[in-house]
Amino acid sequence: MAVAKQISALRGMRDVFAAEYAHSRGLLEALEQHLRLHAYAAIDPPLLENTELYLRKSGEDIAARLYEFDFKSRRLALRPELTASVLRAYVEELHGEPLPLRLRYSGLVFRYEKPQLHRYRQFTLAGAELLGAPADYADAELLAMACGGLESVGIHNYRLVIGTSALLENFLSSLGLRKQLHNFLLRNMENLRKQGMDYVVDSLRAVLPGFQLTSPDRAEAKEQDSQQLIHVLREMTDAEAHSAISQFLRSLNIHIDANRAESQVIDRLLHKIREDEQAPKLRTALEFMTRLSEIVGEPDYALAAAAQLCQEVALDDSPLKQLEITLRRLAESGGLSGEIQLDFGLSRGLHYYTGMIFEIHGQTRAGEAIQLCGGGRYDNLVSILGGEPTPAAGFAWGIERVASASPAPAASAQERFVCVIPVAEADYATCQAIAADLRAQQLVAEVSMGGRSLRRSLKQADRRGASLVIIIGEAEREENSAVLRDMRGGEERRVAIAALPAAAADMLRQQERDHAS
């Protein structure tokens, strides 16, 4: 008979087995308890949402990373994160609750991304959202809570990196860039640092064909009158400029090729003029982004350097004052064990942030650098999702990553259990009753099955890691007793069936004491 072809797990997905599951579950429960003690109420959003929810929150950039499908004429997606779902639930169900509103969550998320170190396509997030609170208090509370959660699970050697999206947002708005270009630059701040200027410029040419980072030599532009005409056209509305060009062509007795409509030629000419107008603004923006991304360091230095840059470009520095307040509030909340660094090139790759943003970095037990947490402020997101404007901020820990950086679980992490062994088929019912009594006392118990001999059953129990075995045969049933054996130390004694739960619990506690010593 032919052997069926083996089916493997999907790339980026993986099976989690007992020891790792227990470690991660323990961390998740500790982090959830940390949030609960800060008065954050639990919310459990659905795994499946309308795709529009994520497109509206993150734009088309998120589309390539979604596990989405069409079902009965609806576009649905597995959630790639939980903030959008929590804020959707607020708009839909919780908008009448008194503010500020503190919410916590945890659960699986799915992103179709290249698998990396401790980064899978299915992973677990736990986090918090704080809605309707003033930024200086809320941001400090979230930062302290994110760091405190890591400290609560034994991670103390971390680096808290804080930035703000407001400086770049405000500078780009002051330039009057086309919205598409404005959003492109916000999304590519991270790429500017990681991939370099050439990468960003090449990507920009997909939006603005022919863009050159360096300005053309104006000495070659000898026709000053032409430049003046272009300037005048730029100041007009499209309709005004369209009419002016049409009249200008007729005054010069210039006729358009019969194969091309005059309006199409003029539209292309105007488009070119408008695009040329954007180029110098883009160069200014890219220069500012480069300088901004270079400001990284301890808070006093970075704030001073950013303030100097703002002064040079005549940019409002109120986001820096907001950061100073947040840092002062954070210091007032108690000392953190990790390092604090400001990074004005931090962007987190998402353009919906409106203020403070942050990441927490640490090291795995193997010494690799890894991001453990991230979050920020998104005051426009509630209104984007159809609600009343409401300040909002939040963060999330990546549980698999936190697990890789937290202290290794003790070697005794394997759960202790009792194996109840029937000597013969007639003893099976008694074994089931004994196992039920053990479970009633919160002891983990299994009944050996398969009709093995006692010797083979004992060997199998040992291989499976049983801490204790209880043996029932005909003689034991007649005496209403059982043999209780310690599989670690070898101790064995006969115990009345009614006393088995207490005796087994005592023997397990002794094993724990022996292991600890």
Secondary structure, DSSP 4 states (H G I P E B T S, - for coil): -PPPPPPPPPTT-----HHHHHHHHHHHHHHHHHHHTTTPEE----SEEEHHHHHHHH-GGGGGG--EEEETTEEEEE-S-SHHHHHHHIIIIITTSPSSEEEEEEEEEE-----BTTB-SEEEEEEEEEESS-HHHHHHHHHHHHHHHHHHTT--S-EEEEEESHHHHHHHHHHT--HHHHHHHHHTHHHHHHT-HHHHHHHHTTTSTT--SSPP-GGG---HHHHHHHHHHHHS-HHHHHHHHHHHHHHTT----TTS-HHHHHHHHHHHHHHHHHHHHHHHHHHHHHHHHT-EESHHHHHHHHHHHHHHTT---HHHHHHHHHHHHHHHT---SSEEEEETT--TT-TT--SEEEEEEEE-TTS-EEEEEEEEE-TTHHHHTTS----EEEEEEEHHHHHHHSPPPPGGGSPP-EEEEESSGGGHHHHHHHHHHHHHTT--EEE--S---HHHHHHHHHHTT-SEEEEE-HHHHHHTEEEEEETTT--EEEEEGGGHHHHHHHHHHHHHHHHH-
